[in-house]
Structures are given as structure tokens and as C-alpha cells.
Amino acid sequence: MTAISSDLGDSTRSIPAKGATANGNKANGHARVHRAGPRAAEACEPDATASQRPHRVLVVGGAYAGVAAVLTLLDGADGKLATGEPPLPRLRRRIEVTLIDERDGFFHAVGTPLAHVAKGSVVPLWLRYQSISRLQRDDVKIRHGRVSSVHPGSLRVTFSDIESDGKDVTLEYDFLILASGLTRQWPTIPKAQSFDDYVKDASKHISRIRHAKCGTVAVIGGGAVGIEFASEIKSFHPHNRVVLIHSRDKLLSNEPLPETFKTQAQSLLVGEGVDVILNQRASVVEADGVSNITLTDGGRIEAGYVFYATSGYEANTQMLPREAVDEDGYVVVDQHMNFASSIDNAHRHYACGDICRWSGIKRAGPAMVMGRVAATNIFHQLVHSEHLEHNEPFEVVADPESPDHFDAGSQKLPSSPAVYPEVPPTMALAVGKQAIIYQPHAGVNWGEEQCAEIFGTDLGWTNSLRYLGLLEART
């Protein structure tokens, strides 16, 4: 996710169907098929002890990628996993899914500019796990805590259990999906770990905006976060003057987007009534509830509230061995979302979402698709492992048009691991009642119709829940 804003767009259709490769091509009339990880066959060798217990899958992080992964695993367990092929058989042993998350619910981070500005949007955008009916089952465990270390060689994690006063707990697993996301600062992202504390924090923040002294709110930073926050503040608190200050000569200066997108985003923002100041750095000194802002050229602004929307963030991967991440801390994965093959038990470790080193701009839509890819490939490995345990033949057949694609008599199974392709930069921004969208195949478009389609009235929360199959959980 980049700067909080995202759309589902084509990302929800990024798992190639029926034998497609990452580039959507076939070789010699048949799809290229790779195992779900470099040593998948080795990973699936039967274990006499393991065959007596559930398949243990641990998911770390309950944002878009993590929730998508958990739900996909449960679909597989229920015989409902849609892979674009004939359904895979049910597992003989059940899957035991454990989700470790610092929060007690799934928060719609894309909607932060709305949730932290409009009082009526605070509560709806945090969905407590206890209210999600699909998670209320014996094969799902929710642990409230923060993972401090991952040990790929021994298949164990250690985490600080919030519900046990921070006591360190060690868990064993068969497969791990890491979806721990990016670390960002409040109020760009909630600092609270519980729903009740979050509501208090957000309500105080909104009150400070509403009752800002001098009738002025300043937003510092002209990336996607700053643009959306500034427009939402002006929309819901029109009595305030809203000033956006950016140090570069164009908004969205760090994003690999067309100039048309950047200039039109500024035009839409100004049209909402926001004062945009470019090429100026801001020095802020607060006294008696008033922030005195001095600009590079000597100009001064008094504001009752200053919101920092600078783009500082880092991948939350400190728990991993150093060799699992690149120089910037992002997890090195392949197109199946597997860890790099140099990592111990790489075939049992997956990463998805913002922590991955991958192409494109980080967004919620791709994160959910990555979660589905990782979970789908784990399920394929589990099916394979059970067939080996029972000495049953198992054959990967790539081409669904092949006459032996599925042969019940010989127990051949369709199994083409899901891949996540390279993706080009894409972005959608909500600016008041309008949205501006860039997709390489469609160019730059903007307007109220685009906003209604991508964001609706809740900055895409309904669309995200629909994709995950969780609309009923909100009611």
C-alpha cells in the first residue's frame, strides 16, 4: 500500500487462471508449471508423527494480506478454494490456522484519511475479530501479540502475548505466512492495539481538527496521505482553512506516475478549497496550542493543528534473519510468494503484502491477492503431502485442455501453483467527491464517477469486504 490510498482494480484478478504463467503466456501449447516453492516435493515428504496432528499454518499480521490468507486457507479446508481449476480434494487432516496480530481487529488502513477526520467513520472502519463469523470456528486461533523472532530452521516463532501481560510465547508451525506490513506513524495509521483505545484516539484527533485555533489546519507532506487527508479535512470541516505544504515543486513527487496525474491531483485539491504551497520546507514551533510555521522563504502561518503526512515508513521485518530481507528490509520472495531458496525451509515460508520486495506501488488490492496466492500454494502443498503419506500417485498436470488433466482412476490431480505477476505502477486517489486514477492500459482518468466506483462513500471499505467475502461481518 502506498501512502494509505489504494483501489482493488485489476489486482483482484492477478492470479493467472488455468495454466497461465506470470506473463500470461504458454510454452509449446502447455503452461509452464513450477512447484509452490523451490523444494516443494521435498517439503511434502511424509512424516509419521506429523500425520497424526493438524496441518499447522501460522499467519503473522491481520491487515489486508493476512486476512485474505486466513480466509483462503479456510476456503480450502471447506472445499471451496477457487483456483480456476476443478476443485482440489478435501484434506484428510484439518488445517489449524493461527493468526497473530497486535490489534484485536481488522482495520481499513486505506480509509484512515476518512476515519481520522469524520466522526461517523471511526467505528465502522475497525472490524473486531470476534465479530467476524467466518473466524469463529475450532480450527482458527487468534493470538493478540507482536512477533519478535522467526526461526525458519526450527519452524518456530516467539511473540509477546499481549493478553498475558507481554509474556514471551513460542509457537511451532508447519507453514508460515508473514504479512506484518509497514510501520507508520500516528495518525497516518492507528497506534492503538484495541478497538476501544482506537476510538478514543481517533475521537480526540478529530476534536483537535474541528476546534483548531486560528481556524487553520496545516498538512505537511504532499504525497498520497497528505492529499487525501487535506481534502477530507476540508470536506468535513469546511469552516477551517486547510493548508498543504510540500517541499518539492510537484505533489506526489516520489511516485512513479505520469505528470498528468500529479498536476491533476493538485488541481482537484485546489478545487476542494485547499491552499497548496510548494517548494517550501516547514519549521514548526508550538506554543499555547498554536503552531507557528516558518517557511523556507520566510513566510509564516499560524495553525491550530498541524498534521504530518511525510512518507517515513519501514518494513516490519525485524523478526526475520538478516539473509531473508534486502538492504531496505523487504522480504525477498519469488512469484509464488515463497522466501528466497537460500533460507532454511524456504518452501514452508511465505510473505505477502507491503513487506515484499516486488514491483508496482504498494496498495491494498495487490496485498490481498498476494495473501490468496500464498495460501493457495500452501494448500496445494498440503494436498500433495497427504497423497504421499498414503502412497497415492500425484501428478501435476498443467494444461486443463489435456485429456489427462484430471483422471480419478489414476488419482491425478490438477495442481498449477498460483503466481503473482510483476505489476506496473498504478494508483487511485480520493480527493473530496472525486477520484483520480492511473492505470497503464487506461491512462489517467478522474471524476465523481470514478470515485463512486473505486471508493464509494467509505474509501473502498465495502469493496475490500466484498472481495474478502466479509460484507456480512460489518452488519
C-alpha positions in Angstrom: 0.0 0.0 0.0 1.4 3.3 -0.8 0.5 6.2 1.4 -2.7 4.6 2.5 -4.6 5.0 -0.7 -5.4 2.1 -3.0 -8.0 0.5 -5.2 -8.7 -3.1 -5.9 -8.7 -2.5 -9.6 -7.2 -5.3 -11.8 -5.3 -6.6 -8.8 -8.2 -8.7 -7.7 -7.7 -10.7 -10.9 -4.0 -11.1 -10.7 -3.9 -14.9 -10.1 -3.4 -16.4 -13.6 -6.2 -18.9 -14.4 -5.8 -22.4 -15.7 -2.2 -22.8 -16.5 -1.2 -19.2 -17.2 2.3 -18.2 -16.4 3.3 -15.0 -14.7 3.4 -13.3 -18.1 0.2 -14.9 -19.2 1.9 -17.0 -21.9 2.2 -20.7 -22.7 5.2 -22.7 -23.8 4.7 -25.3 -26.6 0.9 -25.2 -26.0 1.2 -26.0 -22.3 1.6 -23.8 -19.3 4.9 -23.6 -17.5 4.3 -25.0 -14.1 6.5 -24.5 -11.1 6.1 -26.1 -7.7 4.9 -23.8 -5.0 8.4 -23.1 -3.9 11.8 -24.4 -5.0 11.8 -27.6 -3.0 8.1 -28.3 -2.8 8.4 -32.1 -3.4 11.0 -32.3 -0.6 8.7 -30.2 1.6 5.9 -32.7 1.2 7.7 -35.8 2.2 5.5 -37.7 4.8 6.3 -37.6 8.5 4.9 -40.3 10.7 4.4 -38.0 13.7 3.1 -35.1 11.7 0.4 -37.3 10.1 -1.3 -37.7 13.4 -1.9 -34.0 14.0 -3.5 -31.0 12.2 -1.6 -29.1 9.5 -0.4 -26.0 11.4 -0.4 -22.8 9.4 0.7 -19.6 11.2 -0.2 -16.2 9.7 1.5 -13.1 11.2 -0.3 -9.8 10.6 -4.0 -9.2 10.3 -4.2 -6.5 7.6 -5.3 -7.0 4.0 -2.8 -9.7 3.1 -3.0 -11.6 6.3 -6.8 -11.7 6.5 -7.0 -12.7 2.8 -4.6 -15.6 3.5 -6.5 -16.8 6.5 -9.8 -16.8 4.7 -8.3 -18.6 1.6 -6.9 -21.3 3.9 -10.4 -21.8 5.4 -11.9 -21.9 1.9 -9.5 -24.7 1.1 -10.4 -26.6 4.3 -14.1 -26.3 3.4 -13.6 -27.5 -0.2 -14.4 -24.0 -1.6 -11.0 -22.9 -2.8 -11.4 -21.3 -6.2 -8.2 -21.9 -8.2 -9.6 -21.7 -11.7 -9.4 -25.5 -12.0 -11.6 -28.5 -11.0 -11.8 -28.4 -7.2 -9.0 -30.0 -5.3 -9.9 -32.8 -2.9 -10.6 -32.1 0.7 -7.7 -32.7 3.1 -7.9 -35.8 5.3 -6.4 -33.9 8.2 -7.8 -30.5 9.2 -5.9 -27.2 9.0 -5.2 -25.4 12.2 -4.8 -21.7 11.4 -3.3 -19.3 13.9 -3.4 -15.6 13.3 -1.0 -13.4 15.4 -1.8 -9.7 15.3 -1.1 -6.7 17.5 -4.6 -5.4 17.0 -7.9 -7.0 18.1 -9.4 -6.4 14.7 -9.0 -5.8 11.0 -8.6 -2.0 10.4 -9.2 -0.4 7.0 -6.0 1.4 6.6 -6.9 2.8 3.2 -9.8 4.6 5.0 -7.5 6.4 7.5 -8.0 9.8 6.0 -11.7 9.4 6.5 -11.7 7.5 9.8 -9.4 10.1 11.4 -11.4 13.1 10.1 -15.1 12.2 10.1 -16.5 11.2 13.5 -19.1 8.9 11.9 -16.5 6.8 10.2 -14.3 5.9 13.2 -16.3 2.9 14.4 -17.2 1.3 11.1 -13.6 1.0 9.8 -12.3 -1.3 12.6 -13.8 -4.8 12.4 -13.1 -6.7 15.6 -12.1 -10.4 15.0 -14.7 -11.5 17.5 -17.4 -10.1 15.2 -16.2 -11.9 12.1 -18.3 -15.1 12.0 -16.1 -16.8 9.5 -13.3 -16.8 12.1 -15.4 -18.3 14.9 -14.6 -21.9 14.4 -12.5 -24.6 16.2 -9.7 -24.6 13.6 -8.9 -20.9 13.9 -7.0 -19.3 16.8 -6.5 -15.6 17.2 -3.5 -14.6 19.3 -3.0 -10.9 20.3 0.6 -10.1 20.3 3.8 -9.0 18.4 6.2 -11.4 16.9 9.8 -10.8 18.0 11.7 -13.6 16.2 11.1 -16.1 13.4 13.3 -19.2 13.3 12.9 -20.8 9.9 15.3 -23.7 10.6 13.3 -25.0 13.6 9.9 -23.8 12.3 9.2 -21.7 15.4 8.2 -18.1 16.3 8.5 -16.2 19.5 5.9 -13.5 20.2 5.0 -11.2 23.1 1.5 -12.2 24.2 -0.5 -9.0 24.9 -3.2 -11.0 26.7 -0.6 -12.5 29.1 1.0 -9.1 30.1 3.6 -9.4 27.4 4.9 -12.8 28.3 7.1 -14.4 25.6 5.4 -17.4 23.9 6.9 -19.8 21.4 4.8 -21.5 18.7 5.7 -24.2 16.3 4.2 -24.3 12.8 4.4 -26.3 9.6 3.9 -23.3 7.3 4.3 -19.6 7.9 2.7 -16.6 6.1 4.3 -13.3 7.1 2.1 -10.3 6.4 3.3 -7.9 9.1 3.1 -4.8 6.9 4.8 -1.4 7.3 5.5 0.6 10.4 3.9 4.1 10.1 3.3 6.9 12.5 0.1 8.0 14.1 -2.3 9.5 12.8 -1.4 8.0 9.4 -2.1 4.7 11.0 -3.7 3.8 14.4 -1.3 3.5 17.3 -3.9 1.6 19.5 -4.0 -2.2 19.7 -7.6 -2.4 20.9 -10.8 -1.1 19.4 -11.8 0.9 22.5 -8.4 2.7 22.6 -8.5 3.4 18.9 -11.9 5.0 19.2 -10.6 7.3 22.0 -7.5 8.3 20.0 -9.4 9.0 16.8 -12.1 11.0 18.6 -9.6 13.2 20.2 -7.8 13.7 16.9 -11.0 14.7 15.2 -11.9 17.1 18.0 -8.5 18.8 17.6 -9.2 19.3 13.9 -12.7 20.6 14.5 -11.7 23.1 17.1 -8.3 24.1 15.7 -7.3 27.5 17.0 -6.8 30.2 14.4 -9.3 28.3 12.3 -6.4 26.8 10.4 -5.2 23.2 9.9 -1.8 22.6 8.2 -0.9 19.4 6.5 2.8 18.9 5.9 3.7 16.5 3.1 2.3 16.3 -0.5 2.2 12.6 -1.0 -1.0 10.5 -1.3 -1.6 10.6 2.5 -1.3 14.4 2.6 -3.5 14.9 -0.4 -6.3 12.7 0.9 -6.1 14.0 4.5 -6.2 17.6 3.4 -9.2 17.0 1.1 -11.1 15.1 3.8 -10.4 17.7 6.4 -11.7 20.5 4.1 -14.7 18.4 3.2 -15.8 17.5 6.7 -14.6 20.7 8.5 -15.2 23.4 5.9 -15.0 26.2 8.5 -11.3 25.6 8.7 -8.7 26.9 6.4 -6.6 23.9 5.2 -3.1 24.4 4.0 -0.9 21.7 2.4 2.8 22.4 2.5 5.2 20.3 0.3 8.9 20.7 -0.1 9.1 19.8 -3.8 7.8 21.5 -6.9 5.0 18.9 -7.5 2.7 16.8 -5.4 3.4 13.1 -5.4 7.0 13.9 -6.2 8.3 10.5 -5.1 5.8 8.4 -7.0 6.5 6.8 -10.5 3.4 8.3 -12.0 2.6 10.4 -15.1 3.0 14.2 -14.8 -0.7 14.5 -15.8 -1.7 12.5 -12.7 0.3 14.8 -10.4 -0.8 18.1 -11.9 -4.5 17.0 -12.0 -4.3 15.8 -8.4 -3.2 19.3 -7.4 -5.9 20.9 -9.5 -8.6 18.7 -7.8 -7.2 19.5 -4.3 -7.2 23.3 -5.0 -10.8 22.9 -6.4 -11.8 21.5 -3.0 -10.6 24.7 -1.3 -7.2 23.6 0.0 -4.3 26.1 -0.2 -1.3 24.3 -1.7 2.2 25.6 -1.0 5.0 24.0 -3.0 8.8 24.2 -2.8 8.8 25.2 0.9 10.0 23.4 3.9 8.2 24.0 7.2 9.7 24.6 10.6 7.1 24.3 13.3 7.2 25.7 16.9 4.2 25.1 19.1 3.2 27.4 22.0 -0.1 27.7 23.9 -2.0 25.4 21.5 -0.9 27.4 18.4 1.7 26.1 15.9 3.9 28.8 14.4 5.1 27.6 11.0 8.0 29.3 9.3 8.6 28.5 5.6 11.8 28.4 3.7 11.2 31.8 2.1 10.4 33.4 5.5 6.7 33.2 5.2 4.7 32.5 8.4 1.5 30.6 9.1 -0.3 30.2 12.4 -2.2 26.9 12.7 -4.3 25.4 15.5 -3.4 21.9 14.4 -0.5 20.5 12.3 -0.8 17.1 10.7 2.4 15.5 9.5 2.0 13.4 6.3 5.6 12.8 5.4 6.3 9.4 3.8 8.5 7.9 6.5 7.9 4.1 7.0 9.8 0.9 7.2 9.0 -2.8 6.6 8.1 -4.6 9.8 10.5 -7.4 9.2 12.9 -7.1 12.2 11.9 -10.5 13.4 13.4 -12.3 10.4 17.0 -13.5 9.9 19.0 -10.8 8.0 19.5 -13.1 5.0 15.7 -13.2 4.4 15.5 -9.5 3.6 17.1 -7.0 1.2 19.1 -3.9 2.1 15.9 -1.9 2.8 14.3 -4.6 5.0 11.9 -6.0 2.4 11.4 -9.8 2.2 12.9 -11.4 -0.9 10.2 -13.6 -2.5 9.5 -15.4 -5.7 6.4 -15.3 -7.8 4.7 -17.9 -5.6 5.4 -15.6 -2.5 8.0 -18.1 -1.2 11.0 -16.9 0.7 14.3 -17.0 -1.2 15.6 -20.5 -1.6 18.7 -19.8 0.5 16.6 -19.6 3.6 16.2 -22.7 5.7 12.9 -24.4 4.9 12.1 -21.8 2.4 9.4 -24.0 0.9 7.5 -23.6 4.2 7.8 -19.8 4.4 5.7 -17.2 2.5 5.5 -13.5 2.7 2.8 -11.2 1.2 1.7 -7.6 1.2 3.7 -4.4 1.8 6.8 -6.2 3.3 7.6 -7.9 0.0 10.2 -6.7 -2.5 8.0 -6.5 -5.6 7.2 -4.3 -8.5 4.5 -1.6 -8.5 3.1 0.8 -5.9 2.1 -0.8 -2.6 -1.6 -1.0 -2.4 -4.3 -2.9 -0.6 -5.6 -4.7 -3.7 -2.3 -6.4 -4.5 -1.7 -7.2 -0.8 -5.0 -9.2 -0.7 -4.1 -11.0 -3.9 -0.7 -11.9 -2.6 -2.3 -13.3 0.5 -4.5 -15.5 -1.7 -1.6 -16.7 -3.7 0.5 -17.7 -0.6 -2.4 -19.5 1.0 -3.4 -21.3 -2.2 0.1 -22.6 -2.7 0.3 -23.9 0.9 -3.0 -25.7 0.3 -1.5 -27.3 -2.9 1.5 -28.5 -0.9 -0.7 -30.0 1.8 -2.8 -31.9 -0.8 0.5 -33.2 -2.2 1.9 -34.2 1.2 -1.2 -36.2 2.1 -1.1 -38.1 -1.2 2.5 -39.1 -0.5 1.6 -40.1 3.1 -1.0 -42.6 1.7 1.3 -43.7 -1.1 -1.1 -42.4 -3.7 0.2 -41.2 -7.1 0.2 -37.5 -7.6 0.9 -35.8 -10.9 0.9 -32.1 -11.7 -1.0 -31.5 -15.0 -0.6 -28.0 -16.3 -3.0 -27.8 -19.3 -6.7 -28.0 -18.4 -7.4 -29.0 -22.0 -5.2 -32.0 -21.8 -7.2 -35.3 -21.8 -5.5 -36.4 -18.6 -5.9 -33.2 -16.7 -8.0 -35.0 -14.1 -8.2 -38.7 -14.0 -10.0 -40.0 -11.0 -8.9 -43.6 -11.7 -5.2 -42.8 -11.5 -5.6 -40.2 -8.8 -4.1 -37.5 -10.9 -4.8 -34.0 -9.5 -4.8 -30.6 -11.2 -2.2 -28.6 -9.5 -0.7 -25.5 -11.0 0.6 -23.3 -8.3 -0.7 -19.7 -8.2 1.7 -16.9 -9.2 1.7 -13.2 -8.6 3.0 -11.4 -11.6 5.1 -8.3 -12.0 2.8 -5.3 -11.8 3.2 -1.8 -13.2 2.7 1.4 -11.1 -1.0 2.1 -10.5 -2.7 4.5 -8.2 -6.1 5.8 -7.2 -6.6 8.8 -5.0 -9.8 10.2 -3.5 -9.9 14.0 -3.5 -13.2 15.1 -2.0 -16.1 13.8 -4.1 -13.8 13.0 -7.0 -11.1 10.4 -7.6 -8.1 10.4 -9.9 -6.9 7.0 -11.2 -3.9 5.9 -13.2 -3.8 2.5 -14.9 -1.2 1.9 -17.6 -3.7 0.4 -20.0 -6.3 3.2 -19.5 -4.1 6.3 -18.7 -5.3 9.0 -16.3 -8.9 9.5 -15.5 -10.8 11.4 -12.9 -14.2 12.5 -11.7 -17.1 11.7 -9.4 -18.0 8.5 -11.3 -14.5 7.1 -10.7 -14.8 8.0 -7.0 -18.1 6.2 -6.7 -16.8 3.1 -8.4 -13.5 2.7 -6.6 -14.1 4.3 -3.2 -17.8 4.5 -2.7 -18.7 6.5 0.4 -16.2 4.7 2.7 -12.9 5.0 0.9 -13.1 1.4 -0.5 -14.1 -0.4 2.7 -17.2 -2.0 1.1 -15.2 -3.1 -1.9 -12.5 -4.7 0.2 -15.0 -6.6 2.3 -16.8 -7.7 -0.8 -13.6 -9.1 -2.2 -12.8 -10.9 1.0 -16.4 -12.2 1.4 -16.9 -10.3 4.7 -19.7 -7.9 3.9 -22.0 -9.7 6.4 -19.4 -9.2 9.2 -20.0 -5.4 9.1 -23.7 -5.6 9.7 
